[in-house]
Amino acid sequence: MEGAGKFFIMASLFYLLIGPAMGFIMAYKRGKWVLRLMPSHGHINLLGWISMMIFGFSYSFLPMMAGKELYSQTLPYFHFFLWNTGLIGMAAIWIGSRFPNSPIKPDLVWPFGLMVYLSIWLYVINIGMTIFS
């Protein structure tokens, strides 16, 4: 396996280590820690582990199964950067904003959510052009 798909799968495995660790902390500490970590925990597991694994496999194997070259070899790297920056930014803001007297406001999450949304468009365009052109 080579190319961007490999990066997505490696990042997915990283998030697989982080997400359940957050779940363990939530189960062990309970109380306020559940509320502090819950949004980040969900996003790390779903956007980090699951989605990144799907992206990695689809970048690596969908073009091969379609008998075509990937439309752009560059777009997956932009997708990877935007997705990870957005996900880590959202998770950090959600955690940081849930502590008492924190200067971090949850309203600051929207630019990171926008990064994730834009990276979805990069993925859809690249895979769509690969399969349907």
Buried (B, 14 or more C-beta within 10 A) or exposed (E): EEBBBEBBBEBBBBBBEBBBEBBEBBEEEEEEBBEBBBBBBBBBBBBBBBBBBEBBBBBBEBBEEEEBEBBBEEBBBBBBBBBBBBBBBBBBBBBBBBEEEEEBEEEBBEEBBEBBEBBBEBBEBBBEBBBEE
